[in-house]
Amino acid sequence: MAKYFGTDGFRGEVNKDLTAVHAYEIGRFLGWYYGREHHARIVIGKDTRRSSYMLEYAVSAGVTASGADAYLLHVTTTPSVSYVARTEGFDCGVMISASHNPFYDNGIKLMNSSGEKMEESTIQLIEDHLDGKKLLDGFSQNGIPLAEKEDIGRVVDHSAGRNRYMGYLLSLAVHSFEGKKVALDCANGSAWNIAPHIFEALGAETHVIHAEPNGLNINADAGSTHIEGLRRYVVENQMDVGFAYDGDADRCLAVDERGDLVDGDRILYLCGRYLQEQGQLVNNTIVTTVMSNFGLYQALDAAGIQYVKTSVGDKYVYEHMAQNGDSIGGEQSGHIIFSKYARTGDGILTSLKVMEVMLAKKASLSRLAAPVRILPQVLINVRVKDKRKAQADSDVQSAVHEISALLGKTGRVLVRESGTEPLIRVMVEAQTEELCRTYAERVAGVIQNRGHVLEPFDGKQP
């Protein structure tokens, strides 16, 4: 496991886990690495956290000190950085955001020139640089040369790139939104000055909540991780649909006209079903993760749509899609990837595609999502001494097989290691929540009785 970078970048509490020095050194590496054979250009975006400005300036200082140019998109979305990087010839892209985390956390996400998550081989070199190890060409942390005189890089205002991204999103809409009442929850984050303009330009009666960022309120009781406010707003104001984004707007969850949640699994279904009907569902396959709800698979089976399950993380979803040419994939959390249009999850694009399906089929969101009956789910986190030993324990495996047999085709049990914490996650889906909890606690109890736990499990969902 990498020391600094996880599946979604370098993330942690600012000035404790992630500092301006880290950001500067990452910028130093990127400017040097991509500038070894030509004058490098690196595009940088950020979300609305107070610390994003500090980290943006630190990355830019490192980039320019190594002789490359830093192009600033300012407050923007993660998918916009990806789009600009791949369409405007940048060597790489940097997004400063901790996504759905609270304001005191932040992160640095890196993308290659194709707008995809940066290759692991390059990430490992950055890790080595941060630890002062020898790099390519014999340079180490203290050995990367500083640019001098006319070779020092520039910082360039590139807000025009963000505007071109907005124009691109507008170009993808095939229907007017006139006559539709749409509520947007911008999470006081990156979407606040982009999504409302898109929906207004397409003719929707647009109602916006949580679009007053102050540096401290990003994701605070708002956005896709706190959907309750949008659900109430949709019902109280008789909206046709509501969309909620996260801090950097690479996720989207929807709310139907009745105030019911339409999560990433249901969005995958209704958009995938529409693509199938249009003859555009490549391989007749939707790419999901192992955490997608069993109810999604039942609905896909009924529709004659195939599916693939990857490890948790939109990174793994995209890798499979890119290797196989699949057209749609994503996660229950709302990371939805439309490979024809983007290389990352894009919350605003997802909301536009949901609108397209509603308008093309002249149907409410509740009707479109109805075939997916979400099964009750219980997830228990068990803090353990050794994840691999706990997972491989024969008694634990026996308990999992026993419960799988009891559930049959009516549910499932999944036991997996956390990618970032010393946790075993026990997830059960079944016909009732009571049954889910009984079976999940049985497996967690075996893990505890076998002496693997660091502390007793709490029996709560995260």
BELQUI-V663251 format. One record per pair of residues at least 24 apart in sequence whose C-alpha atoms are under 7 Angstrom apart, sorted by sequence separation. I is the first residue (numbers start at 1). J is the second residue. D is the distance in Angstrom with one decimal. If there is no record, write none. Layout:
I_J_D, I_J_D
//
This chain:
89_113_6.9, 180_204_5.3, 181_205_4.8, 182_206_5.1, 183_207_4.6, 184_208_4.8, 185_209_5.0, 186_210_5.5, 187_211_6.7, 188_212_5.6, 189_213_6.4, 231_255_6.2, 235_259_5.5, 177_202_5.4, 178_203_4.4, 179_204_6.4, 180_205_6.1, 181_206_6.2, 182_207_6.1, 183_208_5.7, 184_209_6.2, 185_210_5.7, 186_211_5.5, 188_213_4.5, 234_259_6.0, 44_70_6.9, 176_202_5.6, 177_203_4.9, 178_204_4.9, 179_205_7.0, 41_68_5.9, 42_69_6.2, 43_70_5.9, 44_71_6.0, 45_72_6.2, 48_75_6.3, 86_113_5.3, 176_203_6.1, 177_204_4.7, 219_246_6.7, 232_259_6.7, 265_292_6.3, 40_68_4.8, 41_69_4.9, 42_70_5.1, 43_71_4.6, 44_72_5.0, 45_73_5.0, 46_74_5.9, 47_75_5.2, 85_113_5.5, 86_114_4.5, 170_198_6.5, 219_247_6.0, 224_252_6.5, 231_259_4.7, 265_293_7.0, 39_68_6.0, 40_69_6.3, 41_70_6.2, 42_71_6.0, 43_72_6.0, 44_73_5.9, 45_74_5.3, 46_75_4.9, 47_76_6.1, 82_111_6.7, 85_114_6.6, 86_115_4.9, 188_217_6.3, 189_218_5.3, 218_247_6.2, 224_253_5.8, 231_260_6.8, 288_317_6.8, 45_75_6.1, 46_76_5.9, 47_77_6.9, 85_115_5.5, 188_218_4.7, 287_317_6.4, 387_417_6.1, 45_76_5.8, 187_218_5.8, 188_219_6.4, 265_296_6.2, 23_55_5.9, 27_59_4.4, 31_63_4.4, 83_115_6.1, 187_219_4.9, 26_59_6.6, 27_60_6.4, 30_63_6.4, 31_64_6.8, 35_68_6.4, 82_115_4.1, 20_54_6.8, 24_58_4.6, 28_62_4.1, 32_66_5.3, 82_116_6.8, 20_55_5.6, 23_58_5.5, 24_59_4.7, 27_62_4.1, 28_63_5.1, 31_66_5.1, 187_222_4.8, 387_422_6.4, 23_59_5.0, 27_63_4.4, 31_67_6.3, 45_81_6.2, 187_223_4.0, 387_423_6.6, 403_439_6.8, 24_61_6.3, 25_62_6.1, 28_65_6.6, 31_68_4.9, 44_81_7.0, 186_223_6.0, 387_424_6.3, 20_58_5.7, 24_62_4.6, 28_66_5.5, 185_223_5.5, 384_422_5.9, 292_331_6.7, 383_422_5.8, 384_423_5.8, 56_96_6.9, 292_332_5.6, 383_423_4.5, 384_424_6.9, 285_326_6.7, 287_328_6.5, 288_329_5.7, 382_423_5.4, 383_424_6.5, 43_85_6.6, 286_328_5.7, 287_329_4.2, 288_330_5.5, 289_331_6.1, 381_423_6.1, 382_424_5.2, 282_325_6.9, 283_326_6.4, 286_329_5.4, 287_330_6.4, 288_331_6.1, 381_424_5.9, 382_425_6.3, 400_443_6.7, 52_96_6.1, 282_326_5.3, 381_425_4.7, 399_443_6.0, 185_230_6.5, 282_327_5.5, 380_425_5.8, 381_426_6.4, 281_327_6.1, 379_425_6.7, 380_426_5.1, 43_90_6.6, 379_426_5.6, 380_427_6.4, 396_443_6.6, 42_90_5.7, 379_427_4.3, 41_90_5.4, 42_91_5.8, 43_92_6.7, 44_93_5.9, 45_94_6.3, 46_95_5.5, 47_96_6.4, 378_427_5.7, 379_428_6.6, 41_91_5.7, 42_92_5.4, 43_93_4.9, 44_94_4.7, 45_95_4.8, 46_96_4.5, 47_97_5.5, 378_428_5.5, 396_446_6.0, 40_91_6.3, 42_93_5.8, 43_94_6.3, 44_95_5.8, 45_96_6.2, 46_97_6.0, 183_234_6.7, 377_428_5.7, 378_429_6.7, 396_447_6.2, 377_429_4.5, 376_429_5.7, 377_430_6.9, 49_103_5.6, 375_429_6.1, 376_430_6.0, 375_430_6.1, 376_431_6.5, 183_239_6.6, 272_328_6.8, 375_431_6.2, 376_432_5.9, 377_433_6.5, 34_91_6.5, 182_239_5.8, 190_247_5.9, 376_433_5.2, 390_447_6.6, 181_239_5.0, 182_240_6.0, 183_241_6.4, 184_242_5.7, 185_243_6.2, 186_244_6.3, 187_245_6.2, 189_247_4.5, 190_248_5.0, 191_249_5.8, 378_436_5.7, 181_240_5.2, 182_241_5.3, 183_242_4.4, 184_243_5.0, 185_244_4.6, 186_245_5.5, 187_246_5.8, 189_248_6.2, 190_249_6.1, 377_436_6.3, 378_437_5.9, 180_240_6.3, 181_241_6.9, 182_242_5.6, 183_243_6.3, 184_244_5.9, 185_245_6.3, 187_247_6.0, 380_440_6.8, 268_329_6.9, 268_330_7.0, 378_440_7.0, 382_444_6.7, 390_452_5.9, 265_331_6.7, 264_331_5.7, 265_332_4.9, 385_452_5.8, 264_332_4.1, 384_452_5.4, 385_453_5.9, 263_332_6.0, 264_333_5.5, 384_453_4.1, 385_454_5.6, 263_333_6.8, 264_334_4.2, 383_453_5.7, 384_454_4.9, 263_334_6.3, 264_335_6.9, 382_453_6.9, 383_454_5.6, 299_371_5.9, 383_455_6.2, 299_372_5.4, 383_457_6.8, 382_457_5.0, 296_372_5.5, 381_457_6.6, 84_161_6.2, 295_372_5.7, 295_373_5.2, 66_145_6.8, 295_374_4.8, 380_459_5.5, 66_146_5.3, 67_147_5.0, 295_375_5.6, 380_460_5.7, 65_146_5.7, 66_147_5.2, 253_334_5.4, 293_374_6.4, 294_375_6.6, 380_461_5.6, 65_147_5.7, 80_162_6.5, 83_165_6.8, 252_334_4.8, 293_375_6.8, 379_461_5.0, 251_334_4.7, 252_335_6.7, 271_354_6.7, 274_357_6.7, 378_461_6.3, 67_151_5.5, 69_153_4.7, 70_154_6.2, 71_155_5.9, 72_156_6.1, 73_157_6.9, 251_335_4.6, 67_152_4.5, 68_153_4.6, 69_154_4.7, 70_155_4.8, 71_156_4.7, 72_157_5.2, 73_158_5.1, 74_159_6.7, 80_165_6.0, 250_335_6.3, 66_152_7.0, 67_153_4.4, 69_155_5.9, 70_156_6.1, 71_157_5.9, 72_158_5.1, 73_159_4.7, 76_162_6.9, 271_357_6.8, 11_98_6.2, 65_152_6.0, 71_158_5.5, 72_159_6.8, 64_152_5.9, 65_153_6.5, 73_161_6.6, 64_153_4.0, 73_162_6.1, 14_104_6.2, 64_154_5.9, 13_104_5.8, 14_105_5.5, 13_105_4.1, 14_106_6.0, 12_105_5.3, 13_106_6.3, 12_106_5.8, 251_345_6.4, 11_106_5.7, 12_107_6.4, 60_155_7.0, 250_345_5.0, 251_346_6.1, 252_347_4.4, 11_107_4.0, 250_346_4.3, 251_347_4.4, 10_107_5.2, 11_108_6.5, 29_126_6.7, 249_346_6.5, 250_347_4.7, 9_107_6.5, 10_108_5.2, 249_347_5.1, 252_350_6.6, 270_368_6.0, 9_108_5.5, 10_109_6.6, 249_348_6.9, 252_351_6.8, 270_369_6.1, 9_109_4.4, 26_126_6.8, 8_109_6.5, 9_110_6.7, 245_347_6.1, 266_369_5.8, 25_130_6.8, 266_372_6.3, 243_351_6.6, 256_365_5.3, 257_366_6.9, 256_366_5.5, 77_190_5.2, 103_216_5.4, 76_190_5.1, 77_191_6.5, 103_217_6.7, 75_190_6.1, 103_218_5.8, 102_218_6.7, 102_219_6.3, 294_411_6.5, 102_220_6.9, 100_219_6.2, 4_127_6.7, 100_225_7.0, 294_429_7.0, 48_189_5.4, 47_189_6.0, 48_190_6.2, 47_190_5.0, 100_246_5.3, 99_246_6.3, 100_247_5.2, 99_247_4.8, 99_248_5.1, 97_248_6.4, 195_348_6.3, 48_213_6.4, 50_215_4.2, 49_215_4.4, 50_216_6.5, 48_215_5.5, 49_216_6.2, 49_218_6.6, 48_218_6.9, 78_248_5.7, 77_248_5.0, 78_249_6.7, 79_250_6.3, 77_249_5.6, 78_250_6.1, 173_352_6.8, 169_349_6.7, 175_356_6.7, 47_247_6.9, 47_248_5.9, 116_343_5.6, 115_343_6.1, 116_344_6.8, 79_344_6.1, 79_345_6.8, 79_346_5.5, 7_313_6.9, 7_315_6.8
//
